[in-house]
Amino acid sequence: MNHDELRHWSKRAADWAADYHAGLRQRPVRPPVQPGTVAAALPETAPEAPEPMERIFEDFERIVPDAMTHWQHPRFFAYFPANAAPASMLAEQLVNAMACQAMLWQTSPAATEIEMAMMRWLREALGLPPGFTGTIHDSATTATLSAVLTMRERALDWAGVEQGLSGQPRLRLYASAETHSSVDKAVRIAGIGQENLVKVPTDHDHAMRPGALAGAIAADKAAGFVPAGVILCAGGTSIGAFDRIGDCIAVARAHDLMTHVDAAWAGSAMICPEFRPLWQGVEAADSIVFNPHKWLGAQFDCAVQFLADPGPQVRTLGLNPAYLVTAEGGVPDYNAWTVPLGRRFRALKLWFLLRAYGLDGLRARIRNHVAWAAEAARAIADIPGCEVVTGPSLSLFTFAAGDDAATEALLKRIEADGRIFLSPTRHEGRSLIRVQVGQFDCTAEDVAMIPRVVAELIRT
């Protein structure tokens, strides 16, 4: 394929995309396929000779769409949607065409400076103080890993990056059981170890107890361990739990510990001032992550990390080999703020998105989702045999349909039915069904389909 052919096929792909989105409601959210179906349709080896693009595109249409879980489906209520607003999709097409590498200002000046501007725009949109700056990672997992590595090095006075971890004191990190599994992954990758991630007890609201945090830190110090940092939850993935952010940060600061707030999905809701009491005190955090690719409509991947002071993280992750040294000053080299050297131009989709919909338009969507989730929870609570176990936290709630076996059986029927897509979780020893309203194009009628399908299938 050459660039002239690309012009033709790009238009063909755009037409396909428009038809695909127009017909999503007519598709099952999850495909009725079994493992191995797609692999069986593919040749065992790559072709030796070029194949015509017409045949390649025909094979794509024949094999791929009907074997996809449709994340942009307006009745995708599982996990949290990886949204892709049309303006964001357009920006990604332009980024793909330029195919830049945004590791340094010199390699992509516009990418760096638009990223700087988007961090300001988002900081102000979320009501964070002017002192925060930030960068864009691929996912919250990478942002959390970056924060955990920084906690490790700060606690070791940066001896780990120079000398390695052998012979260093045993470090401890603190989080509640409601934090995302990416925290567990981060302590493993960072060499801190799963055993040294202390899961602090929670209260009746499933929030970390500040007194329990203080007690755990004091006990570890008495035992000769070195506390390194606290990871706080602002909208847990399982049931939407919020720690008491300000109170827990006060405990951490009393012990000179860094804090990282994981607000991956719920952070987007903080563009609405009425929801900000949920993370009251966040302005005192050292690090905050949220994913615009979840609730703001930015195409995956796009995770924003705000930092009160980027210096410790840059000292932990940054390298300055001769082939990366440039003469420019006054602009950040964002590769030093994260794990990979290579970086995509992720800021462009935020620029397009925030301009195309405006903060008021995005706020209206989030407020609708929260209201519609509350209506769905009330309707499910009225279905005989159903129990709302954890009420709506913003747009997330869970329910059960009797004992574990009945609940799991209902979820399997919902999956097989295909009209909606929900996901499972476990909470306090029970199997639950999790509902998350957040798909960019869903309507009140789409959300009302949830209790309708549940009422129908619980009787089968």
C-alpha positions as CSV (number, residue, x, y, z in Angstrom):
1,M,0.0,0.0,0.0
2,N,1.2,3.5,-0.8
3,H,-0.1,6.9,0.3
4,D,-2.4,7.3,-2.7
5,E,-4.1,4.0,-1.7
6,L,-4.1,5.1,1.9
7,R,-6.3,8.0,0.9
8,H,-8.9,5.7,-0.6
9,W,-8.8,3.1,2.2
10,S,-8.9,5.7,4.9
11,K,-12.2,7.0,3.5
12,R,-13.5,3.4,3.2
13,A,-12.5,2.8,6.9
14,A,-14.3,6.0,7.9
15,D,-17.4,4.9,6.2
16,W,-17.1,1.5,7.9
17,A,-16.7,3.1,11.3
18,A,-19.8,5.3,10.8
19,D,-21.9,2.3,9.9
20,Y,-20.4,0.3,12.7
21,H,-21.4,2.8,15.3
22,A,-24.8,3.4,13.8
23,G,-25.6,-0.3,14.1
24,L,-24.1,-1.0,17.5
25,R,-27.5,-1.2,19.3
26,Q,-28.5,-4.0,16.9
27,R,-25.5,-6.1,17.9
28,P,-25.1,-8.2,21.1
29,V,-22.6,-6.5,23.4
30,R,-20.6,-9.6,23.7
31,P,-20.0,-12.0,20.8
32,P,-21.5,-15.5,20.9
33,V,-18.1,-17.1,20.1
34,Q,-15.9,-19.7,21.7
35,P,-12.2,-19.6,22.4
36,G,-10.3,-20.5,19.2
37,T,-12.9,-19.3,16.8
38,V,-10.9,-16.4,15.4
39,A,-7.6,-18.3,15.5
40,A,-9.1,-21.0,13.3
41,A,-10.0,-18.4,10.7
42,L,-6.4,-17.2,10.3
43,P,-3.7,-18.9,8.2
44,E,-0.9,-20.6,10.1
45,T,1.8,-18.5,8.6
46,A,2.3,-15.0,7.1
47,P,2.0,-14.7,3.3
48,E,5.1,-14.7,1.2
49,A,3.7,-12.4,-1.5
50,P,1.6,-9.2,-1.0
51,E,-2.1,-9.5,-0.9
52,P,-4.6,-7.0,-2.3
53,M,-6.1,-4.6,0.3
54,E,-9.6,-5.4,-1.0
55,R,-9.1,-9.0,0.2
56,I,-7.6,-7.9,3.5
57,F,-10.5,-5.5,4.2
58,E,-13.0,-8.2,3.3
59,D,-11.4,-10.6,5.8
60,F,-11.5,-8.0,8.5
61,E,-15.2,-7.5,8.0
62,R,-15.8,-11.2,7.9
63,I,-13.7,-12.2,10.9
64,V,-13.3,-9.3,13.4
65,P,-16.5,-7.3,14.2
66,D,-18.6,-10.3,15.0
67,A,-15.9,-11.6,17.3
68,M,-15.4,-8.4,19.4
69,T,-16.8,-7.3,22.7
70,H,-18.2,-3.9,21.7
71,W,-16.7,-1.5,24.2
72,Q,-18.5,1.5,22.5
73,H,-21.9,-0.3,22.7
74,P,-24.3,2.0,24.5
75,R,-25.4,-0.9,26.8
76,F,-21.9,-1.8,27.9
77,F,-22.2,-1.5,31.7
78,A,-19.4,-3.8,32.7
79,Y,-16.0,-2.9,34.2
80,F,-15.8,0.8,33.2
81,P,-16.1,1.7,29.5
82,A,-13.0,2.7,27.6
83,N,-14.8,5.5,25.9
84,A,-14.0,6.9,22.5
85,A,-15.9,10.1,21.7
86,P,-16.0,10.9,18.0
87,A,-13.8,14.0,18.5
88,S,-11.3,11.8,20.2
89,M,-11.3,9.3,17.4
90,L,-10.7,12.0,14.9
91,A,-7.7,13.3,16.9
92,E,-6.3,9.7,17.0
93,Q,-6.5,9.4,13.3
94,L,-4.4,12.6,12.9
95,V,-1.9,11.3,15.5
96,N,-1.7,8.0,13.6
97,A,-1.0,9.8,10.4
98,M,1.9,11.9,11.9
99,A,3.2,8.8,13.8
100,C,5.4,10.9,16.0
101,Q,7.5,9.9,19.0
102,A,6.9,12.4,21.8
103,M,9.8,11.5,24.1
104,L,11.3,15.0,24.1
105,W,10.3,18.5,23.3
106,Q,12.8,18.4,20.4
107,T,11.2,15.3,18.9
108,S,7.7,16.6,19.1
109,P,7.4,20.3,20.2
110,A,3.7,20.6,19.7
111,A,3.0,17.3,21.5
112,T,5.0,18.5,24.6
113,E,3.4,22.0,24.7
114,I,-0.1,20.8,24.1
115,E,0.4,18.2,26.9
116,M,1.5,21.0,29.2
117,A,-1.6,23.0,28.4
118,M,-3.9,20.1,28.8
119,M,-2.5,19.5,32.3
120,R,-3.5,23.1,33.2
121,W,-6.9,22.7,31.6
122,L,-7.7,19.5,33.5
123,R,-6.2,20.7,36.8
124,E,-8.5,23.7,36.7
125,A,-11.5,21.6,35.6
126,L,-11.1,19.3,38.6
127,G,-10.6,22.1,41.0
128,L,-7.0,21.2,42.0
129,P,-4.6,23.9,43.2
130,P,-2.3,25.7,40.8
131,G,0.8,24.0,42.3
132,F,-0.1,20.7,40.6
133,T,1.5,19.8,37.3
134,G,1.2,16.5,35.4
135,T,1.8,14.2,32.6
136,I,-0.1,11.6,30.5
137,H,0.6,7.9,30.9
138,D,-0.9,4.9,29.0
139,S,-2.9,3.7,32.0
140,A,-3.4,4.2,35.7
141,T,-1.3,1.0,36.2
142,T,1.7,2.8,34.9
143,A,1.0,6.0,36.9
144,T,0.6,4.0,40.1
145,L,3.8,2.1,39.4
146,S,5.6,5.4,38.8
147,A,4.3,6.7,42.2
148,V,5.2,3.5,44.0
149,L,8.7,3.5,42.6
150,T,9.1,7.1,43.7
151,M,7.9,6.2,47.2
152,R,10.4,3.4,47.3
153,E,13.3,5.6,46.3
154,R,12.4,8.6,48.5
155,A,12.2,6.2,51.5
156,L,15.7,4.8,50.6
157,D,17.1,8.2,49.8
158,W,17.5,7.0,46.2
159,A,19.9,4.2,47.1
160,G,17.7,1.7,45.3
161,V,18.3,3.1,41.8
162,E,22.0,3.3,42.4
163,Q,22.8,0.2,44.6
164,G,19.9,-2.1,44.0
165,L,17.5,-3.4,46.7
166,S,19.8,-6.1,48.1
167,G,20.6,-5.2,51.7
168,Q,18.2,-2.3,51.9
169,P,15.7,-2.1,54.7
170,R,12.3,-3.7,54.4
171,L,9.8,-1.2,53.1
172,R,6.1,-1.0,53.8
173,L,3.2,0.5,51.8
174,Y,-0.4,1.0,53.0
175,A,-3.7,0.7,51.2
176,S,-7.1,-0.7,51.8
177,A,-8.6,-3.8,50.3
178,E,-10.8,-1.6,48.0
179,T,-7.8,-0.3,46.0
180,H,-7.3,-1.6,42.5
181,S,-5.1,-4.6,41.8
182,S,-2.7,-2.4,40.0
183,V,-1.4,-1.4,43.5
184,D,-0.6,-5.0,44.2
185,K,1.1,-5.3,40.8
186,A,3.1,-2.2,41.5
187,V,4.6,-3.4,44.8
188,R,5.5,-6.7,43.1
189,I,7.2,-5.0,40.1
190,A,8.9,-2.5,42.4
191,G,10.6,-5.2,44.4
192,I,8.8,-4.3,47.6
193,G,6.8,-7.5,47.6
194,Q,3.2,-8.4,48.2
195,E,3.8,-9.2,51.9
196,N,4.8,-5.6,52.4
197,L,1.6,-4.1,51.1
198,V,-0.4,-3.6,54.3
199,K,-4.2,-3.7,53.7
200,V,-5.5,-1.3,56.3
201,P,-9.0,-2.1,57.8
202,T,-12.0,-0.1,56.6
203,D,-15.1,1.2,58.3
204,H,-18.8,0.7,57.6
205,D,-18.5,2.9,54.5
206,H,-15.6,0.7,53.2
207,A,-13.2,3.7,53.7
208,M,-9.7,3.3,55.2
209,R,-9.8,4.0,58.9
210,P,-7.3,6.8,59.6
211,G,-6.7,5.5,63.1
212,A,-6.0,2.0,61.8
213,L,-3.5,3.5,59.3
214,A,-1.7,5.4,62.1
215,G,-1.6,2.2,64.2
216,A,-0.2,0.2,61.3
217,I,2.6,2.7,60.6
218,A,3.6,2.9,64.2
219,A,3.6,-0.9,64.6
220,D,5.8,-1.2,61.5
221,K,8.3,1.4,62.7
222,A,8.5,-0.4,66.1
223,A,9.2,-3.7,64.2
224,G,12.1,-2.1,62.3
225,F,10.4,-1.7,59.0
226,V,10.5,1.5,56.9
227,P,7.1,2.9,55.9
228,A,7.3,4.4,52.4
229,G,3.9,5.6,51.3
230,V,0.1,5.4,51.4
231,I,-2.1,4.7,48.4
232,L,-5.7,6.0,48.8
233,C,-8.8,5.0,46.9
234,A,-11.2,7.6,45.3
235,G,-13.7,5.3,43.7
236,G,-12.7,1.7,44.1
237,T,-13.2,-0.5,41.1
238,S,-15.2,-3.2,42.9
239,I,-18.0,-1.2,44.7
240,G,-16.9,2.4,44.3
241,A,-15.4,2.9,47.8
242,F,-13.9,6.3,48.8
243,D,-11.3,6.6,51.5
244,R,-11.4,9.6,53.8
245,I,-8.7,11.3,51.7
246,G,-7.9,14.3,53.8
247,D,-7.8,12.5,57.1
248,C,-5.6,9.7,55.7
249,I,-3.2,12.2,54.1
250,A,-2.9,14.0,57.4
251,V,-1.8,10.7,59.0
252,A,0.7,10.1,56.2
253,R,2.1,13.6,56.5
254,A,2.6,13.2,60.2
255,H,4.9,10.3,59.4
256,D,6.5,12.1,56.4
257,L,5.1,9.6,53.9
258,M,4.2,10.2,50.3
259,T,0.5,9.8,49.2
260,H,-0.9,8.6,45.9
261,V,-4.7,8.9,45.2
262,D,-6.1,6.4,42.7
263,A,-9.2,8.1,41.2
264,A,-9.0,6.1,37.9
265,W,-12.7,6.2,36.9
266,A,-14.2,8.4,39.5
267,G,-11.8,11.3,39.1
268,S,-13.5,12.4,35.9
269,A,-16.7,13.2,37.9
270,M,-14.8,15.8,39.8
271,I,-15.3,18.2,36.9
272,C,-18.7,18.5,38.6
273,P,-18.2,20.6,41.8
274,E,-21.0,18.9,43.7
275,F,-19.1,15.6,43.7
276,R,-15.8,17.0,45.0
277,P,-16.7,16.4,48.7
278,L,-16.1,12.7,47.9
279,W,-12.3,13.3,47.7
280,Q,-12.2,16.2,50.1
281,G,-8.6,16.9,51.1
282,V,-7.1,15.7,47.8
283,E,-5.3,19.0,47.3
284,A,-2.7,17.8,50.0
285,A,-1.8,14.6,48.0
286,D,1.6,14.1,46.4
287,S,0.2,12.2,43.4
288,I,-3.2,11.7,41.8
289,V,-4.2,9.6,38.8
290,F,-7.4,9.6,36.8
291,N,-8.3,8.2,33.4
292,P,-9.9,10.5,30.9
293,H,-10.3,7.4,28.7
294,K,-12.9,6.2,31.1
295,W,-15.5,8.8,31.7
296,L,-14.5,11.9,29.8
297,G,-14.5,10.2,26.3
298,A,-10.8,10.2,25.5
299,Q,-9.9,7.2,23.4
300,F,-7.8,4.6,25.2
301,D,-5.1,5.0,26.3
302,C,-5.0,8.2,28.3
303,A,-4.2,8.3,32.1
304,V,-3.4,11.6,33.7
305,Q,-1.1,11.8,36.7
306,F,-1.0,15.1,38.7
307,L,2.1,15.7,40.9
308,A,2.5,18.3,43.6
309,D,6.2,18.2,42.9
310,P,7.5,16.2,39.9
311,G,11.1,16.4,41.2
312,P,11.2,13.1,43.2
313,Q,9.5,11.1,40.3
314,V,11.9,12.6,37.7
315,R,14.8,11.7,40.0
316,T,13.5,8.2,40.3
317,L,12.6,7.5,36.6
318,G,14.7,9.9,34.6
319,L,17.9,9.2,32.7
320,N,20.0,11.6,30.6
321,P,22.2,9.7,28.2
322,A,24.1,11.8,25.7
323,Y,21.8,10.9,22.8
324,L,18.9,12.5,24.6
325,V,20.6,15.7,25.7
326,T,19.2,18.8,24.0
327,A,19.7,22.5,24.4
328,E,16.2,23.5,25.1
329,G,15.2,24.7,28.6
330,G,11.9,25.6,30.3
331,V,10.0,22.7,28.9
332,P,9.7,19.2,30.4
333,D,11.1,16.0,28.9
334,Y,8.1,13.9,29.8
335,N,9.8,10.6,29.2
336,A,11.6,11.2,32.5
337,W,8.3,11.3,34.3
338,T,7.3,7.8,33.5
339,V,8.6,4.3,32.7
340,P,8.8,4.1,28.9
341,L,11.1,6.3,26.9
342,G,8.8,6.3,23.9
343,R,5.6,8.3,24.2
344,R,2.5,8.7,22.1
345,F,1.0,12.1,21.3
346,R,-2.0,11.5,23.7
347,A,-2.6,15.2,24.4
348,L,-4.2,15.9,21.0
349,K,-7.3,13.9,21.8
350,L,-7.8,15.8,25.0
351,W,-7.4,19.1,23.2
352,F,-10.0,18.0,20.6
353,L,-12.3,16.5,23.2
354,L,-12.4,19.4,25.6
355,R,-13.1,21.9,22.8
356,A,-15.6,19.8,20.9
357,Y,-17.9,19.1,23.9
358,G,-16.9,21.7,26.5
359,L,-16.8,21.2,30.2
360,D,-20.5,21.9,30.4
361,G,-21.3,19.2,27.9
362,L,-19.1,16.6,29.7
363,R,-20.6,17.6,33.1
364,A,-24.1,17.0,31.7
365,R,-23.1,13.5,30.6
366,I,-21.7,12.6,33.9
367,R,-24.6,14.0,35.8
368,N,-27.0,12.0,33.6
369,H,-25.1,8.8,34.2
370,V,-25.2,9.3,38.0
371,A,-28.9,10.0,37.9
372,W,-29.7,7.1,35.6
373,A,-27.6,4.7,37.7
374,A,-29.6,5.7,40.8
375,E,-32.9,5.0,38.9
376,A,-31.7,1.6,37.7
377,A,-30.7,0.7,41.3
378,R,-34.1,1.6,42.6
379,A,-35.8,-0.5,39.8
380,I,-33.6,-3.5,40.5
381,A,-34.3,-3.3,44.3
382,D,-38.0,-3.6,43.4
383,I,-37.5,-6.9,41.5
384,P,-38.5,-9.9,43.6
385,G,-35.4,-11.9,44.4
386,C,-33.0,-9.1,43.8
387,E,-31.0,-7.2,46.5
388,V,-29.0,-4.0,45.9
389,V,-26.0,-4.8,48.1
390,T,-23.9,-1.7,47.7
391,G,-25.9,1.4,46.6
392,P,-24.7,3.8,43.9
393,S,-21.3,5.4,44.4
394,L,-21.6,8.0,41.6
395,S,-22.7,5.6,38.8
396,L,-21.6,2.3,40.2
397,F,-23.7,-0.2,42.3
398,T,-23.9,-3.9,42.9
399,F,-26.7,-6.4,43.4
400,A,-27.3,-10.0,44.1
401,A,-30.1,-12.4,43.0
402,G,-30.1,-14.7,46.1
403,D,-27.2,-16.9,47.0
404,D,-23.9,-17.0,45.1
405,A,-25.1,-19.8,42.8
406,A,-28.2,-18.0,41.8
407,T,-26.4,-14.7,41.3
408,E,-23.7,-16.3,39.1
409,A,-26.3,-18.2,37.1
410,L,-28.2,-14.9,36.5
411,L,-25.0,-13.2,35.2
412,K,-24.4,-16.1,32.8
413,R,-27.9,-15.7,31.4
414,I,-27.3,-12.0,31.0
415,E,-24.1,-12.6,29.2
416,A,-25.7,-15.2,26.9
417,D,-28.7,-12.9,26.2
418,G,-26.4,-10.2,24.8
419,R,-28.6,-7.1,25.2
420,I,-26.6,-5.7,28.1
421,F,-23.1,-6.5,29.5
422,L,-22.5,-6.5,33.3
423,S,-19.5,-7.8,35.2
424,P,-19.0,-9.8,38.4
425,T,-17.3,-8.9,41.7
426,R,-16.9,-10.3,45.2
427,H,-17.5,-8.2,48.3
428,E,-17.5,-9.3,51.9
429,G,-17.4,-13.0,50.8
430,R,-20.4,-12.7,48.4
431,S,-20.7,-13.0,44.6
432,L,-22.3,-9.9,43.2
433,I,-23.2,-8.4,39.9
434,R,-21.6,-5.0,39.2
435,V,-23.3,-2.2,37.3
436,Q,-21.4,0.7,36.0
437,V,-23.1,3.4,33.9
438,G,-20.6,5.5,31.9
439,Q,-20.7,4.7,28.2
440,F,-20.3,8.0,26.3
441,D,-23.3,7.6,24.0
442,C,-25.7,5.7,26.3
443,T,-29.2,7.1,26.9
444,A,-31.8,6.9,29.7
445,E,-33.5,4.2,27.7
446,D,-30.3,2.2,27.4
447,V,-29.8,2.3,31.2
448,A,-33.5,1.4,31.8
449,M,-32.8,-1.8,29.8
450,I,-30.7,-3.1,32.8
451,P,-33.6,-3.7,35.3
452,R,-35.8,-4.8,32.3
453,V,-33.4,-7.6,31.3
454,V,-32.7,-8.5,34.9
455,A,-36.4,-8.8,35.7
456,E,-37.0,-11.0,32.7
457,L,-34.0,-13.3,33.1
458,I,-34.2,-13.8,36.9
459,R,-37.5,-15.7,36.2
460,T,-36.0,-18.0,33.6
